[in-house]
């Protein structure tokens, strides 16, 4: 089995500044920690680093830092941070990113923006600049914002988009699971009508607060597989965010070894059980989308 982890984070608060880190996440999750949490029983494993949202002025510094450890940790591509609503500043930033061969895409973190932000003229202008440079766009939104991604796909059909974390649907926990909502199913179906859009099978363990099992999550995976097909879905670990579990006793979070491995094999087993091509889901789809040689 071969694996491309299409959604890996790395950070070190002693190297860069991450205002959003708190609790157990406010620590280094870099080469040493990742190498202790590799996926077992695979012949080859590489990863796509996705920006971890340091302060805006450090976006290039983040690319430079990750590039310096990429060989050690198996990172073969970088999705860099980029604000797409800055006009000429956006264009200059994209040009700077062009100096790094391993940068294959960008992410402007949309989940914290107001609804409709991705439909604004300035954002669409920036998205067109991303597409013109042959870069991809990672869309990280909450479930109610999926229609904004659909509108972006319609406005910029030349932009290759991947929806992170299935659009973060409400899934409950293993003790109190939720079924896919009618609204999420509808929005996923609408988004899937745009052939340049893909989906990452990532982030669901985090949405469940670390309390999840296969039976709880498979209905969501089944919806995405039905709408997008086996050629437009890819596995991602969302490490280390999805390796955090919330304690039932005091509400504190703690890091769980082995969740990355469990999630990978869960997706591989699910794909095989559904008659999907596991090699596409775990390997070749991510390589094709991001242009990884």
C-alpha positions in Angstrom: 0.0 0.0 0.0 1.2 3.5 -0.9 0.0 6.6 0.9 0.0 10.3 0.1 -1.1 12.2 3.2 -2.8 15.1 1.4 -3.4 17.2 4.5 -0.5 17.4 7.0 0.3 20.3 9.3 3.7 21.1 10.9 4.5 23.9 13.3 6.9 25.0 15.9 6.0 28.0 18.1 9.7 28.7 18.7 10.2 29.2 15.0 7.0 31.0 13.9 4.0 32.7 15.6 0.6 31.0 15.7 -2.0 33.1 17.6 -4.6 30.3 17.4 -2.6 27.6 19.2 -3.8 26.7 22.7 -3.8 23.8 25.1 -1.9 20.7 23.9 -1.6 22.1 20.4 0.6 24.9 21.7 3.8 22.9 21.3 6.1 21.7 18.5 4.6 19.3 16.0 7.5 19.0 13.6 10.0 16.5 12.4 10.7 14.7 15.7 7.0 14.3 16.5 5.9 13.3 13.0 8.6 10.7 12.7 7.3 9.1 15.9 3.8 8.9 14.4 4.3 7.4 11.0 1.8 5.1 9.2 2.4 1.4 9.7 2.3 -1.4 7.1 2.8 0.8 4.0 5.4 0.5 1.3 5.8 4.2 0.7 4.5 7.3 2.4 4.8 11.0 1.5 2.8 14.1 2.5 1.4 17.4 1.3 2.0 20.2 3.9 -0.9 22.5 4.3 -0.3 25.9 5.8 -0.8 26.1 9.6 -1.9 29.7 9.8 1.0 31.6 11.4 0.7 35.4 11.4 0.2 36.7 7.9 3.6 38.3 7.5 5.2 34.9 8.1 3.6 33.1 5.2 6.8 33.0 3.2 8.8 32.2 6.3 6.6 29.1 6.9 7.3 27.9 3.3 11.0 28.4 3.9 11.0 26.5 7.2 8.9 23.6 5.9 11.2 23.4 2.8 14.2 23.1 5.1 12.8 19.9 6.8 10.8 18.5 3.8 13.2 15.8 2.9 13.5 14.6 6.5 9.7 14.3 7.0 8.7 13.2 3.5 6.9 16.4 2.5 6.8 16.5 -1.3 4.5 19.5 -1.8 3.4 22.6 0.0 0.1 24.4 0.1 1.1 27.8 1.2 -0.8 30.5 3.1 -2.0 33.4 0.9 -4.6 36.1 1.4 -6.5 36.4 -1.9 -8.3 39.6 -1.2 -5.3 42.0 -1.2 -5.2 43.1 -4.8 -1.7 43.9 -5.9 -0.3 42.6 -2.6 -1.8 39.2 -3.4 -0.1 39.2 -6.8 3.3 40.1 -5.3 2.9 37.3 -2.7 2.0 34.7 -5.3 5.0 35.8 -7.3 7.2 35.3 -4.2 5.7 31.8 -3.8 6.7 31.1 -7.4 10.3 30.9 -6.3 9.7 27.7 -4.4 9.3 24.7 -6.6 7.6 22.6 -4.0 4.7 25.1 -3.6 1.8 23.6 -5.6 -1.2 25.4 -4.1 -2.4 28.0 -1.7 -5.0 28.3 1.1 -6.8 31.4 2.3 -8.5 30.0 5.4 -12.1 30.7 4.8 -13.7 29.1 7.8 -13.2 32.3 9.9 -14.4 34.7 7.2 -18.0 36.0 6.9 -20.4 34.1 4.7 -20.1 35.2 1.1 -16.5 36.3 1.4 -15.4 33.9 -1.3 -17.9 35.5 -3.7 -16.5 39.0 -3.4 -14.9 40.6 -6.5 -11.5 41.0 -4.7 -11.4 37.4 -3.7 -12.4 36.1 -7.1 -9.7 38.3 -8.7 -7.2 36.7 -6.4 -8.5 33.2 -7.2 -8.1 33.9 -10.9 -4.5 34.9 -10.2 -4.0 31.6 -8.4 -5.4 29.6 -11.3 -3.3 31.6 -13.9 -0.2 30.4 -12.1 -1.2 26.8 -12.2 -1.7 26.6 -8.5 -4.5 24.8 -6.6 -6.8 26.1 -3.9 -7.6 24.4 -0.6 -11.1 25.5 0.6 -11.4 25.0 4.3 -14.9 26.0 5.3 -17.6 25.1 7.7 -20.6 23.2 6.4 -22.9 26.3 6.0 -20.2 27.9 3.8 -20.0 25.1 1.2 -22.3 27.1 -1.2 -19.7 29.8 -1.2 -17.1 27.2 -2.5 -19.7 26.2 -5.2 -20.1 29.8 -6.2 -16.3 30.2 -6.4 -16.0 27.1 -8.6 -18.7 28.6 -10.9 -17.0 32.0 -11.1 -13.4 30.6 -11.7 -13.9 27.2 -13.5 -10.2 27.1 -14.3 -9.3 27.0 -10.6 -8.6 23.5 -9.2 -10.3 23.4 -5.8 -10.2 20.8 -3.1 -12.7 20.9 -0.2 -10.9 20.2 3.1 -12.5 18.0 5.7 -15.6 17.2 3.7 -16.7 20.8 4.5 -16.7 20.1 8.3 -20.2 18.5 8.7 -21.8 18.0 12.1 -21.0 14.4 12.9 -21.5 14.1 16.6 -19.4 11.6 18.6 -19.2 7.8 18.8 -21.6 7.9 21.8 -24.0 10.4 20.1 -23.6 10.1 16.4 -25.3 12.3 13.9 -26.4 11.3 10.4 -25.6 13.5 7.4 -28.0 16.4 7.3 -30.2 17.1 4.3 -28.6 20.5 3.9 -25.0 19.1 3.8 -26.0 16.3 1.4 -27.6 18.9 -0.9 -24.6 21.2 -0.8 -22.1 18.4 -1.4 -24.1 17.3 -4.5 -24.2 20.9 -5.8 -20.5 21.2 -5.4 -19.7 17.9 -7.0 -21.3 19.1 -10.3 -18.1 21.2 -10.8 -15.6 18.7 -12.3 -12.5 20.7 -11.1 -13.5 20.3 -7.5 -12.1 17.4 -5.3 -12.7 16.5 -1.7 -10.3 15.5 1.1 -11.3 12.6 3.4 -9.8 14.4 6.3 -10.6 16.2 9.5 -13.6 14.1 10.7 -11.8 12.8 13.8 -11.3 16.4 14.9 -14.9 17.2 14.2 -15.8 14.4 16.6 -13.5 15.7 19.3 -11.4 12.6 18.9 -14.3 10.3 19.9 -15.2 8.5 16.7 -15.6 5.0 15.1 -16.0 3.7 11.6 -19.8 3.2 11.8 -20.3 6.8 12.8 -18.2 8.3 9.9 -18.9 5.9 7.0 -22.3 7.5 6.1 -20.5 10.8 5.4 -17.8 9.1 3.4 -20.4 7.3 1.4 -22.2 10.5 0.4 -18.9 12.0 -0.8 -18.0 8.9 -2.7 -21.4 8.7 -4.4 -21.3 12.4 -5.5 -17.6 12.8 -6.4 -16.6 9.2 -7.4 -13.4 7.5 -6.7 -11.3 9.8 -8.9 -12.0 13.0 -6.9 -11.5 12.0 -3.3 -8.2 11.7 -1.4 -7.2 10.8 2.1 -5.6 13.3 4.5 -4.7 12.9 8.2 -5.1 16.5 9.3 -2.2 15.7 11.7 -1.8 16.8 14.5 -5.2 18.5 14.8 -7.1 15.2 14.3 -4.9 13.4 16.7 -6.3 15.4 19.6 -8.9 14.0 21.9 -11.0 15.9 24.3 -11.0 14.4 27.8 -14.4 13.4 29.2 -13.3 14.3 32.7 -12.1 17.9 32.5 -12.6 19.0 28.9 -8.9 19.3 28.3 -7.4 18.0 25.1 -4.5 15.6 24.8 -2.5 14.1 21.9 -3.3 10.5 20.9 -0.5 8.5 19.3 -1.6 6.3 16.4 -4.7 8.2 15.3 -3.0 9.1 12.0 -2.4 5.4 11.3 -5.9 4.4 12.4 -7.5 7.0 10.1 -5.4 6.0 7.1 -6.3 2.3 7.5 -9.9 3.1 8.2 -10.2 4.9 4.9 -8.3 2.2 3.1 -10.6 -0.5 4.5 -13.7 1.5 3.8 -12.6 2.1 0.2 -11.9 -1.6 -0.4 -15.2 -2.6 1.2 -17.1 -0.2 -1.1 -15.4 -1.5 -4.2 -13.4 1.7 -4.7 -9.8 1.8 -5.9 -7.9 2.2 -2.7 -4.7 3.2 -4.5 -6.5 6.1 -6.1 -8.0 7.3 -2.8 -4.7 6.9 -0.8 -2.1 7.7 -3.5 -2.7 8.7 -7.1 -5.6 11.1 -6.8 -3.6 13.4 -4.5 -0.6 13.2 -6.7 -2.6 14.0 -9.8 -4.5 16.9 -8.2 -1.4 18.6 -6.8 0.8 17.7 -9.8 3.3 15.6 -7.7 5.8 13.8 -9.9 
